[in-house]
Amino acid sequence: MQWMQEKHIQDVLNTGKFTSARLVKVLIEEEMGGVTYSIQYTTDSKETLERYYQEDAPRLREEGLRLFGDKMLAFRTELELISEY
């Protein structure tokens, strides 16, 4: 968690492809146990996101795998904002 807060999230933002990031705790209990967190990044377009996947994501993901191996689970879910109230 410390690495995420102090390094990884800032590294992702430093790519210049995201305008913000939110770190949240998942309140649903997982079958496997443990605490689950989610990071939500905001970008200006699908094209910018695709550029991130091509240009930056492999390097940043590799760092996490190198440091934590199978102790960390990472997956992507893409969301499209419909409206805010």
PDB file with SEQRES, HELIX, SHEET and CRYST1 records, atoms N, CA, C and O in Angstrom:
SEQRES   1 A   85  MET GLN TRP MET GLN GLU LYS HIS ILE GLN ASP VAL LEU          
SEQRES   2 A   85  ASN THR GLY LYS PHE THR SER ALA ARG LEU VAL LYS VAL          
SEQRES   3 A   85  LEU ILE GLU GLU GLU MET GLY GLY VAL THR TYR SER ILE          
SEQRES   4 A   85  GLN TYR THR THR ASP SER LYS GLU THR LEU GLU ARG TYR          
SEQRES   5 A   85  TYR GLN GLU ASP ALA PRO ARG LEU ARG GLU GLU GLY LEU          
SEQRES   6 A   85  ARG LEU PHE GLY ASP LYS MET LEU ALA PHE ARG THR GLU          
SEQRES   7 A   85  LEU GLU LEU ILE SER GLU TYR                                  
HELIX    1 AA1 GLN A    2  TRP A    3  1                                   2    
HELIX    2 AA2 MET A    4  HIS A    8  3                                   5    
HELIX    3 AA3 ILE A    9  LEU A   13  1                                   5    
HELIX    4 AA4 LYS A   46  GLU A   55  1                                  10    
HELIX    5 AA5 ALA A   57  PHE A   68  1                                  12    
HELIX    6 AA6 GLY A   69  LYS A   71  5                                   3    
SHEET    1 AA1 2 SER A  20  VAL A  26  0                                        
SHEET    2 AA1 2 THR A  36  THR A  42 -1                                        
CRYST1    1.000    1.000    1.000  90.00  90.00  90.00 P 1           1          
ATOM      1  N   MET A   1       0.826  -1.188   0.000  1.00  0.00           N  
ATOM      2  CA  MET A   1       0.000   0.000   0.000  1.00  0.00           C  
ATOM      3  C   MET A   1       0.877   1.262   0.000  1.00  0.00           C  
ATOM      4  O   MET A   1       0.582   2.231  -0.700  1.00  0.00           O  
ATOM      5  N   GLN A   2       1.936   1.238   0.777  1.00  0.00           N  
ATOM      6  CA  GLN A   2       2.823   2.401   0.831  1.00  0.00           C  
ATOM      7  C   GLN A   2       3.414   2.688  -0.547  1.00  0.00           C  
ATOM      8  O   GLN A   2       3.473   3.843  -0.970  1.00  0.00           O  
ATOM      9  N   TRP A   3       3.852   1.641  -1.246  1.00  0.00           N  
ATOM     10  CA  TRP A   3       4.417   1.808  -2.587  1.00  0.00           C  
ATOM     11  C   TRP A   3       3.377   2.406  -3.536  1.00  0.00           C  
ATOM     12  O   TRP A   3       3.706   3.270  -4.350  1.00  0.00           O  
ATOM     13  N   MET A   4       2.133   1.956  -3.437  1.00  0.00           N  
ATOM     14  CA  MET A   4       1.076   2.496  -4.296  1.00  0.00           C  
ATOM     15  C   MET A   4       0.898   3.994  -4.041  1.00  0.00           C  
ATOM     16  O   MET A   4       0.847   4.796  -4.973  1.00  0.00           O  
ATOM     17  N   GLN A   5       0.804   4.350  -2.764  1.00  0.00           N  
ATOM     18  CA  GLN A   5       0.531   5.742  -2.408  1.00  0.00           C  
ATOM     19  C   GLN A   5       1.715   6.667  -2.665  1.00  0.00           C  
ATOM     20  O   GLN A   5       1.533   7.809  -3.088  1.00  0.00           O  
ATOM     21  N   GLU A   6       2.911   6.184  -2.412  1.00  0.00           N  
ATOM     22  CA  GLU A   6       4.075   7.061  -2.497  1.00  0.00           C  
ATOM     23  C   GLU A   6       4.770   7.039  -3.853  1.00  0.00           C  
ATOM     24  O   GLU A   6       5.480   7.984  -4.196  1.00  0.00           O  
ATOM     25  N   LYS A   7       4.573   5.959  -4.639  1.00  0.00           N  
ATOM     26  CA  LYS A   7       5.316   5.862  -5.892  1.00  0.00           C  
ATOM     27  C   LYS A   7       4.440   5.583  -7.106  1.00  0.00           C  
ATOM     28  O   LYS A   7       4.395   6.385  -8.039  1.00  0.00           O  
ATOM     29  N   HIS A   8       3.747   4.451  -7.099  1.00  0.00           N  
ATOM     30  CA  HIS A   8       3.085   3.985  -8.317  1.00  0.00           C  
ATOM     31  C   HIS A   8       2.027   4.956  -8.850  1.00  0.00           C  
ATOM     32  O   HIS A   8       2.030   5.277 -10.039  1.00  0.00           O  
ATOM     33  N   ILE A   9       1.140   5.419  -7.999  1.00  0.00           N  
ATOM     34  CA  ILE A   9       0.084   6.325  -8.466  1.00  0.00           C  
ATOM     35  C   ILE A   9       0.704   7.577  -9.076  1.00  0.00           C  
ATOM     36  O   ILE A   9       0.256   8.039 -10.126  1.00  0.00           O  
ATOM     37  N   GLN A  10       1.717   8.126  -8.439  1.00  0.00           N  
ATOM     38  CA  GLN A  10       2.370   9.322  -8.986  1.00  0.00           C  
ATOM     39  C   GLN A  10       3.070   9.015 -10.296  1.00  0.00           C  
ATOM     40  O   GLN A  10       3.066   9.843 -11.207  1.00  0.00           O  
ATOM     41  N   ASP A  11       3.676   7.830 -10.408  1.00  0.00           N  
ATOM     42  CA  ASP A  11       4.314   7.445 -11.672  1.00  0.00           C  
ATOM     43  C   ASP A  11       3.293   7.397 -12.805  1.00  0.00           C  
ATOM     44  O   ASP A  11       3.573   7.848 -13.916  1.00  0.00           O  
ATOM     45  N   VAL A  12       2.110   6.851 -12.526  1.00  0.00           N  
ATOM     46  CA  VAL A  12       1.057   6.799 -13.545  1.00  0.00           C  
ATOM     47  C   VAL A  12       0.623   8.217 -13.914  1.00  0.00           C  
ATOM     48  O   VAL A  12       0.493   8.531 -15.097  1.00  0.00           O  
ATOM     49  N   LEU A  13       0.399   9.067 -12.930  1.00  0.00           N  
ATOM     50  CA  LEU A  13       0.001  10.453 -13.212  1.00  0.00           C  
ATOM     51  C   LEU A  13       1.098  11.202 -13.969  1.00  0.00           C  
ATOM     52  O   LEU A  13       0.800  12.051 -14.809  1.00  0.00           O  
ATOM     53  N   ASN A  14       2.349  10.896 -13.681  1.00  0.00           N  
ATOM     54  CA  ASN A  14       3.466  11.569 -14.348  1.00  0.00           C  
ATOM     55  C   ASN A  14       3.579  11.231 -15.832  1.00  0.00           C  
ATOM     56  O   ASN A  14       4.327  11.891 -16.553  1.00  0.00           O  
ATOM     57  N   THR A  15       2.858  10.223 -16.299  1.00  0.00           N  
ATOM     58  CA  THR A  15       2.852   9.940 -17.738  1.00  0.00           C  
ATOM     59  C   THR A  15       2.169  11.065 -18.502  1.00  0.00           C  
ATOM     60  O   THR A  15       2.345  11.183 -19.715  1.00  0.00           O  
ATOM     61  N   GLY A  16       1.389  11.893 -17.808  1.00  0.00           N  
ATOM     62  CA  GLY A  16       0.667  12.984 -18.450  1.00  0.00           C  
ATOM     63  C   GLY A  16      -0.608  12.546 -19.147  1.00  0.00           C  
ATOM     64  O   GLY A  16      -1.240  13.341 -19.842  1.00  0.00           O  
ATOM     65  N   LYS A  17      -0.990  11.296 -18.970  1.00  0.00           N  
ATOM     66  CA  LYS A  17      -2.164  10.778 -19.675  1.00  0.00           C  
ATOM     67  C   LYS A  17      -3.412  10.713 -18.803  1.00  0.00           C  
ATOM     68  O   LYS A  17      -4.483  10.339 -19.280  1.00  0.00           O  
ATOM     69  N   PHE A  18      -3.281  11.073 -17.535  1.00  0.00           N  
ATOM     70  CA  PHE A  18      -4.424  11.048 -16.623  1.00  0.00           C  
ATOM     71  C   PHE A  18      -4.528  12.381 -15.902  1.00  0.00           C  
ATOM     72  O   PHE A  18      -3.522  13.031 -15.619  1.00  0.00           O  
ATOM     73  N   THR A  19      -5.754  12.777 -15.609  1.00  0.00           N  
ATOM     74  CA  THR A  19      -5.983  14.057 -14.941  1.00  0.00           C  
ATOM     75  C   THR A  19      -6.147  13.908 -13.438  1.00  0.00           C  
ATOM     76  O   THR A  19      -5.975  14.876 -12.696  1.00  0.00           O  
ATOM     77  N   SER A  20      -6.479  12.698 -12.978  1.00  0.00           N  
ATOM     78  CA  SER A  20      -6.647  12.481 -11.543  1.00  0.00           C  
ATOM     79  C   SER A  20      -6.616  10.990 -11.232  1.00  0.00           C  
ATOM     80  O   SER A  20      -6.720  10.144 -12.121  1.00  0.00           O  
ATOM     81  N   ALA A  21      -6.470  10.697  -9.949  1.00  0.00           N  
ATOM     82  CA  ALA A  21      -6.506   9.312  -9.476  1.00  0.00           C  
ATOM     83  C   ALA A  21      -7.218   9.294  -8.130  1.00  0.00           C  
ATOM     84  O   ALA A  21      -7.073  10.206  -7.316  1.00  0.00           O  
ATOM     85  N   ARG A  22      -7.993   8.229  -7.917  1.00  0.00           N  
ATOM     86  CA  ARG A  22      -8.685   8.032  -6.640  1.00  0.00           C  
ATOM     87  C   ARG A  22      -8.351   6.644  -6.119  1.00  0.00           C  
ATOM     88  O   ARG A  22      -8.493   5.653  -6.835  1.00  0.00           O  
ATOM     89  N   LEU A  23      -7.910   6.578  -4.876  1.00  0.00           N  
ATOM     90  CA  LEU A  23      -7.631   5.305  -4.225  1.00  0.00           C  
ATOM     91  C   LEU A  23      -8.776   5.039  -3.259  1.00  0.00           C  
ATOM     92  O   LEU A  23      -9.048   5.852  -2.375  1.00  0.00           O  
ATOM     93  N   VAL A  24      -9.450   3.898  -3.427  1.00  0.00           N  
ATOM     94  CA  VAL A  24     -10.592   3.574  -2.578  1.00  0.00           C  
ATOM     95  C   VAL A  24     -10.441   2.163  -2.017  1.00  0.00           C  
ATOM     96  O   VAL A  24      -9.792   1.304  -2.613  1.00  0.00           O  
ATOM     97  N   LYS A  25     -11.050   1.948  -0.869  1.00  0.00           N  
ATOM     98  CA  LYS A  25     -11.090   0.622  -0.255  1.00  0.00           C  
ATOM     99  C   LYS A  25     -12.398  -0.041  -0.658  1.00  0.00           C  
ATOM    100  O   LYS A  25     -13.461   0.573  -0.567  1.00  0.00           O  
ATOM    101  N   VAL A  26     -12.327  -1.293  -1.104  1.00  0.00           N  
ATOM    102  CA  VAL A  26     -13.516  -2.053  -1.478  1.00  0.00           C  
ATOM    103  C   VAL A  26     -14.135  -2.595  -0.195  1.00  0.00           C  
ATOM    104  O   VAL A  26     -13.461  -3.259   0.593  1.00  0.00           O  
ATOM    105  N   LEU A  27     -15.428  -2.310   0.014  1.00  0.00           N  
ATOM    106  CA  LEU A  27     -16.084  -2.688   1.261  1.00  0.00           C  
ATOM    107  C   LEU A  27     -16.718  -4.076   1.219  1.00  0.00           C  
ATOM    108  O   LEU A  27     -17.082  -4.614   2.265  1.00  0.00           O  
ATOM    109  N   ILE A  28     -16.855  -4.657   0.047  1.00  0.00           N  
ATOM    110  CA  ILE A  28     -17.389  -6.010  -0.085  1.00  0.00           C  
ATOM    111  C   ILE A  28     -16.313  -6.997   0.365  1.00  0.00           C  
ATOM    112  O   ILE A  28     -15.152  -6.870  -0.024  1.00  0.00           O  
ATOM    113  N   GLU A  29     -16.692  -7.975   1.179  1.00  0.00           N  
ATOM    114  CA  GLU A  29     -15.726  -8.987   1.607  1.00  0.00           C  
ATOM    115  C   GLU A  29     -15.461  -9.958   0.470  1.00  0.00           C  
ATOM    116  O   GLU A  29     -16.392 -10.472  -0.151  1.00  0.00           O  
ATOM    117  N   GLU A  30     -14.200 -10.204   0.203  1.00  0.00           N  
ATOM    118  CA  GLU A  30     -13.791 -11.128  -0.850  1.00  0.00           C  
ATOM    119  C   GLU A  30     -13.709 -12.544  -0.295  1.00  0.00           C  
ATOM    120  O   GLU A  30     -13.354 -12.737   0.868  1.00  0.00           O  
ATOM    121  N   GLU A  31     -14.032 -13.526  -1.115  1.00  0.00           N  
ATOM    122  CA  GLU A  31     -13.976 -14.926  -0.694  1.00  0.00           C  
ATOM    123  C   GLU A  31     -12.574 -15.334  -0.262  1.00  0.00           C  
ATOM    124  O   GLU A  31     -12.412 -16.135   0.659  1.00  0.00           O  
ATOM    125  N   MET A  32     -11.570 -14.788  -0.920  1.00  0.00           N  
ATOM    126  CA  MET A  32     -10.188 -15.143  -0.607  1.00  0.00           C  
ATOM    127  C   MET A  32      -9.695 -14.444   0.659  1.00  0.00           C  
ATOM    128  O   MET A  32      -8.609 -14.755   1.148  1.00  0.00           O  
ATOM    129  N   GLY A  33     -10.465 -13.516   1.192  1.00  0.00           N  
ATOM    130  CA  GLY A  33     -10.065 -12.793   2.387  1.00  0.00           C  
ATOM    131  C   GLY A  33      -9.144 -11.635   2.050  1.00  0.00           C  
ATOM    132  O   GLY A  33      -8.835 -11.387   0.885  1.00  0.00           O  
ATOM    133  N   GLY A  34      -8.712 -10.934   3.077  1.00  0.00           N  
ATOM    134  CA  GLY A  34      -7.816  -9.807   2.872  1.00  0.00           C  
ATOM    135  C   GLY A  34      -8.565  -8.531   2.548  1.00  0.00           C  
ATOM    136  O   GLY A  34      -9.787  -8.522   2.401  1.00  0.00           O  
ATOM    137  N   VAL A  35      -7.815  -7.469   2.443  1.00  0.00           N  
ATOM    138  CA  VAL A  35      -8.359  -6.149   2.135  1.00  0.00           C  
ATOM    139  C   VAL A  35      -8.103  -5.864   0.666  1.00  0.00           C  
ATOM    140  O   VAL A  35      -7.024  -6.154   0.149  1.00  0.00           O  
ATOM    141  N   THR A  36      -9.099  -5.293  -0.007  1.00  0.00           N  
ATOM    142  CA  THR A  36      -8.980  -4.993  -1.427  1.00  0.00           C  
ATOM    143  C   THR A  36      -9.107  -3.490  -1.640  1.00  0.00           C  
ATOM    144  O   THR A  36      -9.949  -2.829  -1.032  1.00  0.00           O  
ATOM    145  N   TYR A  37      -8.255  -2.967  -2.512  1.00  0.00           N  
ATOM    146  CA  TYR A  37      -8.288  -1.552  -2.864  1.00  0.00           C  
ATOM    147  C   TYR A  37      -8.454  -1.420  -4.369  1.00  0.00           C  
ATOM    148  O   TYR A  37      -8.141  -2.337  -5.128  1.00  0.00           O  
ATOM    149  N   SER A  38      -8.951  -0.268  -4.785  1.00  0.00           N  
ATOM    150  CA  SER A  38      -9.108   0.024  -6.205  1.00  0.00           C  
ATOM    151  C   SER A  38      -8.573   1.428  -6.463  1.00  0.00           C  
ATOM    152  O   SER A  38      -8.768   2.342  -5.662  1.00  0.00           O  
ATOM    153  N   ILE A  39      -7.904   1.577  -7.584  1.00  0.00           N  
ATOM    154  CA  ILE A  39      -7.454   2.904  -8.005  1.00  0.00           C  
ATOM    155  C   ILE A  39      -8.209   3.252  -9.272  1.00  0.00           C  
ATOM    156  O   ILE A  39      -8.229   2.473 -10.225  1.00  0.00           O  
ATOM    157  N   GLN A  40      -8.822   4.409  -9.283  1.00  0.00           N  
ATOM    158  CA  GLN A  40      -9.561   4.875 -10.452  1.00  0.00           C  
ATOM    159  C   GLN A  40      -8.835   6.081 -11.035  1.00  0.00           C  
ATOM    160  O   GLN A  40      -8.694   7.118 -10.388  1.00  0.00           O  
ATOM    161  N   TYR A  41      -8.382   5.919 -12.264  1.00  0.00           N  
ATOM    162  CA  TYR A  41      -7.701   7.001 -12.970  1.00  0.00           C  
ATOM    163  C   TYR A  41      -8.669   7.620 -13.962  1.00  0.00           C  
ATOM    164  O   TYR A  41      -9.480   6.918 -14.566  1.00  0.00           O  
ATOM    165  N   THR A  42      -8.586   8.937 -14.133  1.00  0.00           N  
ATOM    166  CA  THR A  42      -9.428   9.654 -15.088  1.00  0.00           C  
ATOM    167  C   THR A  42      -8.559  10.172 -16.220  1.00  0.00           C  
ATOM    168  O   THR A  42      -7.501  10.760 -15.991  1.00  0.00           O  
ATOM    169  N   THR A  43      -9.021   9.947 -17.447  1.00  0.00           N  
ATOM    170  CA  THR A  43      -8.308  10.429 -18.627  1.00  0.00           C  
ATOM    171  C   THR A  43      -9.277  11.171 -19.529  1.00  0.00           C  
ATOM    172  O   THR A  43     -10.490  11.097 -19.329  1.00  0.00           O  
ATOM    173  N   ASP A  44      -8.761  11.881 -20.515  1.00  0.00           N  
ATOM    174  CA  ASP A  44      -9.626  12.705 -21.357  1.00  0.00           C  
ATOM    175  C   ASP A  44     -10.263  11.957 -22.524  1.00  0.00           C  
ATOM    176  O   ASP A  44     -11.235  12.441 -23.105  1.00  0.00           O  
ATOM    177  N   SER A  45      -9.734  10.787 -22.878  1.00  0.00           N  
ATOM    178  CA  SER A  45     -10.307  10.079 -24.031  1.00  0.00           C  
ATOM    179  C   SER A  45      -9.856   8.624 -24.064  1.00  0.00           C  
ATOM    180  O   SER A  45      -8.874   8.244 -23.425  1.00  0.00           O  
ATOM    181  N   LYS A  46     -10.580   7.838 -24.806  1.00  0.00           N  
ATOM    182  CA  LYS A  46     -10.219   6.436 -25.032  1.00  0.00           C  
ATOM    183  C   LYS A  46      -8.876   6.355 -25.759  1.00  0.00           C  
ATOM    184  O   LYS A  46      -8.081   5.452 -25.496  1.00  0.00           O  
ATOM    185  N   GLU A  47      -8.624   7.283 -26.660  1.00  0.00           N  
ATOM    186  CA  GLU A  47      -7.365   7.302 -27.403  1.00  0.00           C  
ATOM    187  C   GLU A  47      -6.174   7.509 -26.466  1.00  0.00           C  
ATOM    188  O   GLU A  47      -5.140   6.859 -26.616  1.00  0.00           O  
ATOM    189  N   THR A  48      -6.324   8.407 -25.509  1.00  0.00           N  
ATOM    190  CA  THR A  48      -5.257   8.643 -24.537  1.00  0.00           C  
ATOM    191  C   THR A  48      -5.026   7.397 -23.696  1.00  0.00           C  
ATOM    192  O   THR A  48      -3.885   7.051 -23.393  1.00  0.00           O  
ATOM    193  N   LEU A  49      -6.099   6.729 -23.322  1.00  0.00           N  
ATOM    194  CA  LEU A  49      -5.979   5.490 -22.560  1.00  0.00           C  
ATOM    195  C   LEU A  49      -5.239   4.427 -23.363  1.00  0.00           C  
ATOM    196  O   LEU A  49      -4.381   3.728 -22.825  1.00  0.00           O  
ATOM    197  N   GLU A  50      -5.562   4.303 -24.632  1.00  0.00           N  
ATOM    198  CA  GLU A  50      -4.881   3.331 -25.489  1.00  0.00           C  
ATOM    199  C   GLU A  50      -3.391   3.655 -25.619  1.00  0.00           C  
ATOM    200  O   GLU A  50      -2.557   2.750 -25.644  1.00  0.00           O  
ATOM    201  N   ARG A  51      -3.060   4.940 -25.700  1.00  0.00           N  
ATOM    202  CA  ARG A  51      -1.649   5.335 -25.740  1.00  0.00           C  
ATOM    203  C   ARG A  51      -0.939   4.937 -24.450  1.00  0.00           C  
ATOM    204  O   ARG A  51       0.203   4.481 -24.480  1.00  0.00           O  
ATOM    205  N   TYR A  52      -1.618   5.112 -23.321  1.00  0.00           N  
ATOM    206  CA  TYR A  52      -1.049   4.690 -22.037  1.00  0.00           C  
ATOM    207  C   TYR A  52      -0.768   3.189 -22.056  1.00  0.00           C  
ATOM    208  O   TYR A  52       0.308   2.750 -21.651  1.00  0.00           O  
ATOM    209  N   TYR A  53      -1.733   2.408 -22.525  1.00  0.00           N  
ATOM    210  CA  TYR A  53      -1.545   0.952 -22.590  1.00  0.00           C  
ATOM    211  C   TYR A  53      -0.320   0.591 -23.428  1.00  0.00           C  
ATOM    212  O   TYR A  53       0.429  -0.320 -23.076  1.00  0.00           O  
ATOM    213  N   GLN A  54      -0.119   1.295 -24.519  1.00  0.00           N  
ATOM    214  CA  GLN A  54       0.992   0.989 -25.422  1.00  0.00           C  
ATOM    215  C   GLN A  54       2.336   1.527 -24.921  1.00  0.00           C  
ATOM    216  O   GLN A  54       3.349   0.832 -24.995  1.00  0.00           O  
ATOM    217  N   GLU A  55       2.344   2.748 -24.417  1.00  0.00           N  
ATOM    218  CA  GLU A  55       3.594   3.445 -24.121  1.00  0.00           C  
ATOM    219  C   GLU A  55       4.102   3.292 -22.685  1.00  0.00           C  
ATOM    220  O   GLU A  55       5.310   3.318 -22.450  1.00  0.00           O  
ATOM    221  N   ASP A  56       3.194   3.135 -21.733  1.00  0.00           N  
ATOM    222  CA  ASP A  56       3.601   3.220 -20.326  1.00  0.00           C  
ATOM    223  C   ASP A  56       3.236   2.007 -19.474  1.00  0.00           C  
ATOM    224  O   ASP A  56       4.005   1.611 -18.597  1.00  0.00           O  
ATOM    225  N   ALA A  57       2.093   1.429 -19.721  1.00  0.00           N  
ATOM    226  CA  ALA A  57       1.574   0.375 -18.842  1.00  0.00           C  
ATOM    227  C   ALA A  57       2.508  -0.822 -18.683  1.00  0.00           C  
ATOM    228  O   ALA A  57       2.685  -1.292 -17.559  1.00  0.00           O  
ATOM    229  N   PRO A  58       3.113  -1.336 -19.753  1.00  0.00           N  
ATOM    230  CA  PRO A  58       3.975  -2.515 -19.562  1.00  0.00           C  
ATOM    231  C   PRO A  58       5.109  -2.272 -18.555  1.00  0.00           C  
ATOM    232  O   PRO A  58       5.386  -3.123 -17.710  1.00  0.00           O  
ATOM    233  N   ARG A  59       5.745  -1.134 -18.649  1.00  0.00           N  
ATOM    234  CA  ARG A  59       6.853  -0.807 -17.730  1.00  0.00           C  
ATOM    235  C   ARG A  59       6.351  -0.664 -16.290  1.00  0.00           C  
ATOM    236  O   ARG A  59       6.976  -1.176 -15.361  1.00  0.00           O  
ATOM    237  N   LEU A  60       5.232   0.027 -16.105  1.00  0.00           N  
ATOM    238  CA  LEU A  60       4.721   0.257 -14.760  1.00  0.00           C  
ATOM    239  C   LEU A  60       4.180  -1.028 -14.138  1.00  0.00           C  
ATOM    240  O   LEU A  60       4.343  -1.253 -12.939  1.00  0.00           O  
ATOM    241  N   ARG A  61       3.546  -1.859 -14.934  1.00  0.00           N  
ATOM    242  CA  ARG A  61       3.027  -3.129 -14.426  1.00  0.00           C  
ATOM    243  C   ARG A  61       4.183  -4.060 -14.050  1.00  0.00           C  
ATOM    244  O   ARG A  61       4.125  -4.754 -13.035  1.00  0.00           O  
ATOM    245  N   GLU A  62       5.220  -4.069 -14.867  1.00  0.00           N  
ATOM    246  CA  GLU A  62       6.384  -4.915 -14.605  1.00  0.00           C  
ATOM    247  C   GLU A  62       7.032  -4.568 -13.268  1.00  0.00           C  
ATOM    248  O   GLU A  62       7.479  -5.459 -12.546  1.00  0.00           O  
ATOM    249  N   GLU A  63       7.083  -3.293 -12.939  1.00  0.00           N  
ATOM    250  CA  GLU A  63       7.677  -2.900 -11.661  1.00  0.00           C  
ATOM    251  C   GLU A  63       6.908  -3.508 -10.494  1.00  0.00           C  
ATOM    252  O   GLU A  63       7.514  -4.017  -9.551  1.00  0.00           O  
ATOM    253  N   GLY A  64       5.581  -3.459 -10.550  1.00  0.00           N  
ATOM    254  CA  GLY A  64       4.771  -4.056  -9.490  1.00  0.00           C  
ATOM    255  C   GLY A  64       4.967  -5.553  -9.387  1.00  0.00           C  
ATOM    256  O   GLY A  64       5.069  -6.096  -8.287  1.00  0.00           O  
ATOM    257  N   LEU A  65       5.020  -6.224 -10.530  1.00  0.00           N  
ATOM    258  CA  LEU A  65       5.234  -7.674 -10.527  1.00  0.00           C  
ATOM    259  C   LEU A  65       6.612  -8.035  -9.985  1.00  0.00           C  
ATOM    260  O   LEU A  65       6.769  -9.019  -9.263  1.00  0.00           O  
ATOM    261  N   ARG A  66       7.598  -7.236 -10.338  1.00  0.00           N  
ATOM    262  CA  ARG A  66       8.958  -7.488  -9.857  1.00  0.00           C  
ATOM    263  C   ARG A  66       9.043  -7.325  -8.338  1.00  0.00           C  
ATOM    264  O   ARG A  66       9.712  -8.105  -7.660  1.00  0.00           O  
ATOM    265  N   LEU A  67       8.366  -6.313  -7.814  1.00  0.00           N  
ATOM    266  CA  LEU A  67       8.429  -6.050  -6.379  1.00  0.00           C  
ATOM    267  C   LEU A  67       7.568  -6.994  -5.550  1.00  0.00           C  
ATOM    268  O   LEU A  67       7.956  -7.383  -4.449  1.00  0.00           O  
ATOM    269  N   PHE A  68       6.390  -7.367  -6.080  1.00  0.00           N  
ATOM    270  CA  PHE A  68       5.413  -8.077  -5.257  1.00  0.00           C  
ATOM    271  C   PHE A  68       4.998  -9.447  -5.784  1.00  0.00           C  
ATOM    272  O   PHE A  68       4.363 -10.211  -5.058  1.00  0.00           O  
ATOM    273  N   GLY A  69       5.335  -9.771  -7.008  1.00  0.00           N  
ATOM    274  CA  GLY A  69       5.007 -11.080  -7.565  1.00  0.00           C  
ATOM    275  C   GLY A  69       3.537 -11.416  -7.426  1.00  0.00           C  
ATOM    276  O   GLY A  69       2.673 -10.618  -7.788  1.00  0.00           O  
ATOM    277  N   ASP A  70       3.252 -12.605  -6.899  1.00  0.00           N  
ATOM    278  CA  ASP A  70       1.863 -13.047  -6.778  1.00  0.00           C  
ATOM    279  C   ASP A  70       1.175 -12.541  -5.512  1.00  0.00           C  
ATOM    280  O   ASP A  70       0.055 -12.958  -5.214  1.00  0.00           O  
ATOM    281  N   LYS A  71       1.818 -11.658  -4.771  1.00  0.00           N  
ATOM    282  CA  LYS A  71       1.196 -11.071  -3.582  1.00  0.00           C  
ATOM    283  C   LYS A  71       0.294  -9.892  -3.940  1.00  0.00           C  
ATOM    284  O   LYS A  71      -0.383  -9.334  -3.077  1.00  0.00           O  
ATOM    285  N   MET A  72       0.292  -9.523  -5.208  1.00  0.00           N  
ATOM    286  CA  MET A  72      -0.514  -8.403  -5.684  1.00  0.00           C  
ATOM    287  C   MET A  72      -1.310  -8.870  -6.902  1.00  0.00           C  
ATOM    288  O   MET A  72      -0.776  -9.542  -7.784  1.00  0.00           O  
ATOM    289  N   LEU A  73      -2.576  -8.510  -6.938  1.00  0.00           N  
ATOM    290  CA  LEU A  73      -3.426  -8.819  -8.081  1.00  0.00           C  
ATOM    291  C   LEU A  73      -3.801  -7.510  -8.754  1.00  0.00           C  
ATOM    292  O   LEU A  73      -4.261  -6.576  -8.096  1.00  0.00           O  
ATOM    293  N   ALA A  74      -3.607  -7.442 -10.051  1.00  0.00           N  
ATOM    294  CA  ALA A  74      -3.954  -6.224 -10.792  1.00  0.00           C  
ATOM    295  C   ALA A  74      -4.784  -6.611 -12.004  1.00  0.00           C  
ATOM    296  O   ALA A  74      -4.449  -7.548 -12.728  1.00  0.00           O  
ATOM    297  N   PHE A  75      -5.870  -5.877 -12.216  1.00  0.00           N  
ATOM    298  CA  PHE A  75      -6.676  -6.065 -13.417  1.00  0.00           C  
ATOM    299  C   PHE A  75      -7.313  -4.733 -13.779  1.00  0.00           C  
ATOM    300  O   PHE A  75      -7.403  -3.826 -12.952  1.00  0.00           O  
ATOM    301  N   ARG A  76      -7.749  -4.631 -15.015  1.00  0.00           N  
ATOM    302  CA  ARG A  76      -8.307  -3.372 -15.521  1.00  0.00           C  
ATOM    303  C   ARG A  76      -9.803  -3.504 -15.749  1.00  0.00           C  
ATOM    304  O   ARG A  76     -10.294  -4.536 -16.207  1.00  0.00           O  
ATOM    305  N   THR A  77     -10.508  -2.447 -15.423  1.00  0.00           N  
ATOM    306  CA  THR A  77     -11.915  -2.304 -15.771  1.00  0.00           C  
ATOM    307  C   THR A  77     -12.072  -0.901 -16.326  1.00  0.00           C  
ATOM    308  O   THR A  77     -11.801   0.074 -15.625  1.00  0.00           O  
ATOM    309  N   GLU A  78     -12.501  -0.786 -17.558  1.00  0.00           N  
ATOM    310  CA  GLU A  78     -12.694   0.532 -18.160  1.00  0.00           C  
ATOM    311  C   GLU A  78     -14.136   0.970 -17.942  1.00  0.00           C  
ATOM    312  O   GLU A  78     -15.075   0.208 -18.172  1.00  0.00           O  
ATOM    313  N   LEU A  79     -14.292   2.210 -17.494  1.00  0.00           N  
ATOM    314  CA  LEU A  79     -15.606   2.783 -17.233  1.00  0.00           C  
ATOM    315  C   LEU A  79     -15.782   4.039 -18.070  1.00  0.00           C  
ATOM    316  O   LEU A  79     -14.827   4.779 -18.308  1.00  0.00           O  
ATOM    317  N   GLU A  80     -16.999   4.268 -18.510  1.00  0.00           N  
ATOM    318  CA  GLU A  80     -17.323   5.501 -19.226  1.00  0.00           C  
ATOM    319  C   GLU A  80     -18.309   6.290 -18.386  1.00  0.00           C  
ATOM    320  O   GLU A  80     -19.366   5.777 -18.017  1.00  0.00           O  
ATOM    321  N   LEU A  81     -17.972   7.533 -18.082  1.00  0.00           N  
ATOM    322  CA  LEU A  81     -18.851   8.392 -17.305  1.00  0.00           C  
ATOM    323  C   LEU A  81     -20.050   8.794 -18.152  1.00  0.00           C  
ATOM    324  O   LEU A  81     -19.891   9.335 -19.246  1.00  0.00           O  
ATOM    325  N   ILE A  82     -21.236   8.533 -17.648  1.00  0.00           N  
ATOM    326  CA  ILE A  82     -22.470   8.912 -18.337  1.00  0.00           C  
ATOM    327  C   ILE A  82     -22.919  10.291 -17.867  1.00  0.00           C  
ATOM    328  O   ILE A  82     -23.206  11.167 -18.683  1.00  0.00           O  
ATOM    329  N   SER A  83     -22.978  10.483 -16.548  1.00  0.00           N  
ATOM    330  CA  SER A  83     -23.354  11.791 -16.014  1.00  0.00           C  
ATOM    331  C   SER A  83     -22.975  11.871 -14.544  1.00  0.00           C  
ATOM    332  O   SER A  83     -22.801  10.853 -13.874  1.00  0.00           O  
ATOM    333  N   GLU A  84     -22.852  13.083 -14.062  1.00  0.00           N  
ATOM    334  CA  GLU A  84     -22.583  13.336 -12.651  1.00  0.00           C  
ATOM    335  C   GLU A  84     -23.704  14.202 -12.112  1.00  0.00           C  
ATOM    336  O   GLU A  84     -24.276  15.013 -12.840  1.00  0.00           O  
ATOM    337  N   TYR A  85     -24.019  14.032 -10.839  1.00  0.00           N  
ATOM    338  CA  TYR A  85     -25.113  14.797 -10.225  1.00  0.00           C  
ATOM    339  C   TYR A  85     -24.639  15.471  -8.961  1.00  0.00           C  
ATOM    340  O   TYR A  85     -25.416  16.161  -8.301  1.00  0.00           O  
TER     341      TYR A  85                                                      
END                                                                             
